[in-house]
Amino acid sequence: MKKTILALAVILVTGVTSAFANTHDRINERVTASFNRDFASAKNVSWQEETSYVKVTFSLSDNILFAYYTQDGDLMGVIRNMLSDRLPINLQAELKKSYSHFWINELFEMSTESQTTYYCSLESDTALVILQSDGSGHWIVYKKIRKNLA
């Protein structure tokens, strides 16, 4: 499960997805059946097939969501972008206390069958930091990149 979560996070954080979505007709039936069962009231559905997963972008209850499925139709996880005021209060407070000199580039929630994890991409004049919630209400540094100040 940890490998699935890590793989999904890497895909999202680095933005390694294809630019063009495949049509619904080319997606295998196991994936479409699973998606229709899991998100029956989804609207504005678009499909993107990759070698080892299928990404489905859709709207549900006024939210844009991204669901990732294996080629066998198993749901790997669901992603939603979010605003910082929607974070659990302890994660909000830690961001304000420890990263007040950074600005937020990206913030999203990743839900899998077993847990919900938050990722936050922060930037300052000197660094880019990607944080991951640790399940106990704190942030851990997932990745840190120093900027070249030439």
Buried (B, 14 or more C-beta within 10 A) or exposed (E): EEEBBEBBBEBBBEEEBEEEBBEEEEBEEBBBEBBEEBBEEBEEBEBBBBEEBBBBBBBBEEEEBBBBBBBEBBBBBBBBEBEEEEBEEEBEEBBEEEBEEBEBEBBBBBBBEEEEBBBBBBBEEEEBBBBBBEEEEEBEEBBEEEEEEE
